[in-house]
Amino acid sequence: MIYIGLTGWGDHKSLYPNLTSSRDKLKEYAGHFPIVEVDTAFYAIQPKRNAVKWVTETPESFKFIVKAYQGMTGHQRGEIPFETKEEMFQAFKESLEPYIDKNKLAMVLFQFPPWFDLRRENVNYLRWCKKQMGDIPCALEFRHQSWFIPKYRVQTLDFMKMEKWIHSICDLY
């Protein structure tokens, strides 16, 4: 099954030519698409009340792809606002509960930055991330081409299958 959706629902003005209130954007969006990426979760772990509102505003079959918090993927510069990485992952997983409870979580998207290259320490970190996420479906998107140079392409894909990562590809064109 292929689902087509957009990153977020707030920035696509052409979807809402007659909408009078920005509060109804998600409802309108869900009338056009069956899935959306929650990119706000990248910038801050969202309060549960947001997810409760969003799952309530969408049809029963609607799904959410929640982008992993930037501190989880190494994008954040400086200190993360948690005592430990374990605490950060736990807070993020708790924010997913409303999606999971309503069977609306398609997956969590771990989008790694361009400097996250193929190195043993990064492979180990991916294993650790997957362990922290438990049974939650997780997609993996690399932005550094070292993971897919001919010499390592098959190994990367085999690793992803073995670790049960969903393969996500960024199309920049």
Secondary structure as UniProt FT lines:
FT   STRAND          6..7
FT   HELIX           13..15
FT   TURN            17..18
FT   HELIX           22..24
FT   HELIX           25..30
FT   TURN            31..32
FT   STRAND          35..38
FT   HELIX           40..43
FT   HELIX           48..57
FT   TURN            60..61
FT   STRAND          63..67
FT   HELIX           70..73
FT   HELIX           85..95
FT   HELIX           97..101
FT   TURN            102..103
FT   STRAND          105..111
FT   TURN            114..115
FT   HELIX           120..133
FT   TURN            134..135
FT   STRAND          138..141
FT   HELIX           145..148
FT   TURN            150..152
FT   HELIX           153..163
FT   STRAND          165..167
//
